Structure formats: structure tokens, C-alpha cells
Amino acid sequence: MTVLIDIDSTITNFGDVLLKYLNEQYSTNYVKRDITHWDWFTDTFSDPWKPLDLEKFWNDVHVMPEAVSVIKTLCCNGVKIYLVTASFFTDTLGLKIRNVLKEFGGILTERNVVITQNKSLILGDVMIDDNVENLKTCRCPQKILFTQPWNERENIFTSTNDWYSILYLLK
């Protein structure tokens, strides 16, 4: 089985970190529940992606321990895991990838990372993502929506934000 897993806000705290930086930059007090739709950041801030160019931003982004545990279990059970990101090429993209991979202690390497702007080009058995549009266009037979405030009203996919539930769904 081949499982494709989104990186930002699916295995990491990316959305929380971005919101923290934008609240500081724009002197606002938004909380994660305020993010009610996918384009919320671009609809709310004039340049929401600027913090992504900062090395310190990526040092604050961490993989959720539960995601690490479940992904390690899957790898040990022979599941092929690919971390997938729709990131733009930037000077800090390598830092992002290295920081994420470091948390897997060598179980995943750069060979397990796919960078693309169009996730529908990647074929696997399962895709796990927080972006409904990525799941709608992907060619994977099984799709799991990683629930976040911006997608929790969607009900067309199996959804959870509990990594141990994901492990159960993949058995």
C-alpha cells in the first residue's frame, strides 16, 4: 500500500505557527477557529505567505508526535509513505523538509518527499490531506480528510484529525 500524506497542517502545526506570526505582524488576535475556509489567510492578510521566507518560522513548525508514531508504525508494517507538499520553491523549502524528516529519525528520507503544485499527478492508494480540493482531484481510491476548522463542514470524505483513527482506517 502507498499512502500520500500532506505535510502542512496535516502532520505539522503549520497553521498554528502561521497564525501566530501573522497575528504578531498585523497586530491581530485571531484564533484557529476563525479560519473558516481554505483561502482565509489570503482573504484576511495582504501578504500571508511572507513568514514562510523566515528560517525561524520553519524552526517553530513541528510534526505532531501522534503523526510520527503512526507513520513509523505504518512504515514498520511495510506501507510506503510519501510526504507530499504543494509548496512553492523558496530558499527555505529545504529547511522545511529537513526539519520534518529529522523528526522521523531516518525512517523517512528525502526520497519519501514529493513537492508538486498539482497533487492530482501523484498516484497512491490513499491520500490524507486537509485541503478538500486536493482530495477531490486526487486519483487515490481512498481519501481521508484531516479535519481542521477550515474544512470541518465537509462531509464527502472520511474525516478525522486523530492519527490513531487514521491508523485504524488504514488497516
N, C-alpha and C positions, 0 to 999 in steps of 0.2 A: 504494500500500500504506500502511496505517495501523498503526503499531506503538505499543503501550501499554507503557510501561516504569515499573516500580515505582521509587521513589526510595530509601527506607531499606533499607540492606544489599543493594541490588541495584546501584545506581550509586554509592552512598556507603559510607563506613566507619562508618555509624551504629552497628552492633552493637558494633564495637570501642570506639568512644567511650563508648557507654552502659555497657559492661562496665567500662571504666576508671573512670568516675565512680562506679559502684556499688561497685566494689572499694574505692575511697577512702572512700566514705560509710559502708560497713558493715565496713571493715577485713577484707576477704576477699582471696583471691588466685586467683580463678577465671580460667581462660584460655578463649579462644573455643571450643576443642574440648569444653569442659564443657557447652556449650549444646546439649543433645541433643534437644530438642523445642521446638515453636513457643511454648508457654506457659512455658518455662523461667524467664524473668525474673519473671513473676508468681508462679510456684511457689516461687521461691528468695528473693525480696526482698519486704518488706512494702509498699513504695511505689516500684516500679522506674521509674515514669514521672516522678518528681519532677525529675530533672535536665533534662528537656525544657523546663522553665519558665525555665531559666537561659540568658541570652544567650550567655555564654561557652561553653556546651555546643555551641550551633549554630555558633560560630566555630571549633570543633575538628572539626566534621563537614565532610568534603571529598569531592568527586566523584573517583572513580578516573580517572587520566589516560587509561587504555585505554578507559574508557566514553566519555569526552569525544571521543577520536579516532574511535571507531566511530560514535558518534551524529552527529558532524559529517559523516563520510563518507556516512552514510545520508541526512542532510538534503540534502547536495550532489547526491545521486542521485535527488532528488525524493520520498523517503519522508517521509510525515507522521509526526512523532514527537510523542507526548503523554507527559509525565511524570505518573505517577499516584501519589497517596498517600492512604492511609486514615487520615490524621492527624485528630486532634480539633482543633477551633478553639481556639487559645490565643493569648496575647499574642505569642508567639514564632514562630507559624506563618509570618507574613510574612517574618521574618528567615531562617527555614529556606529558604523558596522563593527569596528574593533571593540568598542565598549560593550556592545550587545553580545558579541561572540565570547568575550572574556568571561561573561557570567555563566557560560556553559562549560567551562573548564576543558575545552578541547573536544567535546563530543560533537559540536558543530564547528565547522571551519568556513573560510571564505567560499569554499566550494558548495556550501549549503545556503548561499545567499543569491537571490535573484533581484536585480534592480531593473525596473521597467516602468514606463508610463502607461502601459496597457496590460493589465493583468489577465485579460481575456486571451492573450497569446500564450499563456503558460498552461500546460495540461497536467493535471494530477487527479487523484481520486477524491480528495477532499480539499476545500478551501475554507479557512477560518479568517474572517475579516470583520472590521467594524463599519465598513462602507458598504451599504446596501447595493449601490450601483456596481461595485466590483463583483458582488455575488450574483447579481442579475446577469452580468455579461460573461462570467467565467464558464468554462466548459467542463468543470468538475461535476461528477454526478451527485456528490454530497456537499452541501453548503451549510456552514454554521456561522450565524451572525453573533459576533462578540458584542454583547449589549453595552451600550453607552447612552447617556442622555439624548444624544442626537439621533438615535435610531430605535429607541425603546418602543415607539408606537408601531413599528413594522411588525407584521405578523405573517410574512410569506416564507420565512425560513425558520428552521430550528434555531433557537437563540438561547444564549446563556453567557454570563460573564464569570462563571465558576470553572476554573481549569480542571478540577476533578470531575465535573459533569462532562466536560469535553472528553476526558479520558474514557468515561463510561460510554459516551456516544460513539466513540471510535472502535469499541470492542466488537 
